Amino acid sequence: MSDVVLSGEALRHELTRQIALHVDKIAVTLAPYDPLQATQAWHATLRGVEELINVPAFGLDTLEEARR
């Protein structure tokens, strides 16, 4: 399998094409969801993931801290 290296206008065209494909797919995928509720759910999910990432670094002193 050989790698294709793009540059110049060919690269610009492919990047533009890929961005358009991804934007369209994201828009279609998110269309069924309520914007406010989806944003709140994303925020809560990201906050939970961030907290989970911090556990190994900072630990928990008590079980009560884990429930907050």
C-alpha positions in Angstrom: 0.0 0.0 0.0 1.5 3.3 -1.0 0.9 6.6 0.7 -0.4 9.5 -1.3 1.1 12.9 -0.4 -1.1 15.9 -1.3 0.1 19.5 -1.4 -0.9 22.8 -2.8 -4.3 23.1 -4.4 -4.9 19.4 -4.3 -4.5 19.4 -0.5 -6.6 22.5 -0.1 -9.4 20.8 -2.2 -9.3 17.5 -0.2 -9.3 19.3 3.1 -12.3 21.4 2.1 -14.1 18.3 0.8 -13.4 16.4 4.0 -14.6 19.3 6.2 -17.8 19.6 4.2 -18.5 15.9 4.6 -17.9 16.0 8.3 -20.0 19.1 8.9 -22.9 17.6 6.9 -22.7 14.3 8.9 -22.5 16.1 12.2 -25.5 18.3 11.3 -27.6 15.3 10.2 -26.6 13.3 13.3 -27.4 16.1 15.7 -30.6 17.3 14.0 -33.0 15.1 16.1 -31.8 16.4 19.4 -32.9 19.5 21.3 -30.0 22.0 21.2 -30.4 23.1 24.9 -30.7 19.6 26.3 -27.9 18.2 24.1 -25.6 21.0 25.2 -26.3 20.4 28.9 -25.9 16.6 28.4 -22.5 17.2 26.7 -21.4 19.5 29.4 -22.3 17.1 32.1 -20.6 14.2 30.3 -17.4 16.1 29.6 -17.3 17.3 33.3 -17.7 13.7 34.4 -14.9 12.5 32.1 -12.7 15.3 33.3 -13.3 14.3 36.9 -12.6 10.7 36.1 -9.3 11.6 34.5 -8.4 13.5 37.7 -9.0 10.6 40.1 -5.6 8.8 39.4 -3.8 12.1 39.7 -5.4 13.5 42.8 -7.3 10.5 44.3 -10.2 10.7 46.7 -9.9 11.1 50.4 -13.4 9.7 51.2 -16.3 8.0 49.6 -18.3 11.2 50.2 -16.0 13.1 47.8 -16.8 10.5 45.1 -20.5 11.2 45.5 -20.2 15.0 44.9 
